[in-house]
Amino acid sequence: METKKVIMVIDDTPSNLQYAMEVLSDIYKVVPVKSGEAAIAALEKIIPDLILLDIEMPGMSGFETIQKIRSDARFDAIPVIFLTAHADKENEVKGFKLGAVDFIMKPFIPDIMRARVATQIELSLYRNSLEEMVEVKAKEVEELTFQAIMAITKAVDAKDVYTRQHSARVAKFSREIAERLGTFTDDEINEIYRLALLHDIGKIGIPDAILNKPAKLTDEEFAIMKSHTSMGANILKEVSLVKDVDKGAKYHHERYDGRGYMEGLKGEEIPLCARIVGIADAYDAMTSDRAYRKRLPEDVVRSEIEKGRGTQFDPKLVDIMLAIMDDGIEFPDED
């Protein structure tokens, strides 16, 4: 019989601890803890599969607690979901920067809590399984890695009904750009393809209502949407089987002129793999139907790509992208 996954719930309110136990204990082994200090002590005895952490607590706050957890290599890989009664953009951005993987609002809605916990447990298992593959012989590692990446990619793309197979198309365009650039080995091109498959993995933590909103996002919603880059990098930071895999997720929305996000990198400060994924991502976004608009005409797409030369995009990659358009290369969805 499979052993239950362990969830540590850290909250100073007894009723919240009790309710979390009622919602989760039929699926998981729940370890209730009443403070950040007690949680740090408890981690010396048991390492949970996931932590639910209240932000506002007397003594050690949730932010201080996660900093303490992340400072210890033994606990750094444990997914942490913050519990909060306040929808606050600054708190969410701070939480993600400190290493949280998601937020759950109070009062808890049982189905949402179970779904978000299950998602992060599954992602953690994927990440751990990728790491364990290093012990498998080379050919098996290659095949299993690809299958795991494809499974994660499909899970991410499935969250947005308007971007079916977006990640797969971005990966194929990224590979085509890398090949035409002429500076990469075959192995490096394959690495770029795989990191591009995972560039949007952070969207697994973005609420569906924001991902699929048919109107312009508010400033607060856009701030949450932008956080998918740092969330993706955090998810992938321990994965070593694909070189620079976290950089594709973290930097693909940086701009060549330094006006992108999240770090405002400029020019060649942006890793080349991320510059490649960035222009492939923008091209696929413009040529696909989205919740807020239909796909753009080819002449408009060409104009936007050209307009982005040296501002949004690396000039040499613009030339390659335009050549790909001239050659009529497309990557349709696969059944």
Salt bridges, closest charged atoms under 4 A:
ASP11 OD2 - LYS106 NZ 2.91
GLU44 OE2 - ARG74 NH2 2.82
ASP54 OD1 - LYS106 NZ 2.94
GLU56 OE2 - HIS86 NE2 3.84
ASP72 OD2 - ARG74 NH2 2.76
ASP76 OD2 - LYS237 NZ 3.73
ASP102 OD1 - ARG116 NH1 2.90
ASP111 OD1 - ARG114 NH1 3.19
GLU142 OE2 - ARG194 NH2 3.00
GLU176 OE2 - ARG180 NE 2.82
ASP200 OD2 - HIS166 NE2 3.48
ASP200 OD2 - HIS199 NE2 3.22
ASP200 OD2 - LYS203 NZ 3.41
ASP200 OD1 - HIS228 NE2 3.36
ASP200 OD1 - HIS252 NE2 3.41
ASP208 OD1 - LYS159 NZ 2.66
GLU221 OE1 - LYS213 NZ 2.66
ASP244 OD1 - LYS247 NZ 3.47
ASP257 OD2 - ARG255 NH2 2.89
ASP257 OD2 - ARG259 NH1 3.49
GLU263 OE2 - LYS250 NZ 3.23
ASP281 OD1 - HIS166 NE2 2.78
ASP281 OD1 - HIS199 NE2 3.24
ASP281 OD2 - HIS253 NE2 3.97
ASP284 OD2 - HIS166 ND1 2.60
ASP284 OD1 - ARG169 NE 2.62
GLU304 OE2 - LYS307 NZ 3.16
ASP314 OD2 - ARG275 NH1 2.68
ASP314 OD2 - LYS316 NZ 2.77
ASP319 OD1 - ARG309 NH1 2.81
ASP326 OD1 - ARG302 NH2 2.36
ASP327 OD2 - ARG180 NH2 2.90
ASP333 OD2 - ARG164 NH1 3.33
ASP333 OD1 - ARG169 NH1 2.43
GLU334 OE2 - LYS172 NZ 2.60
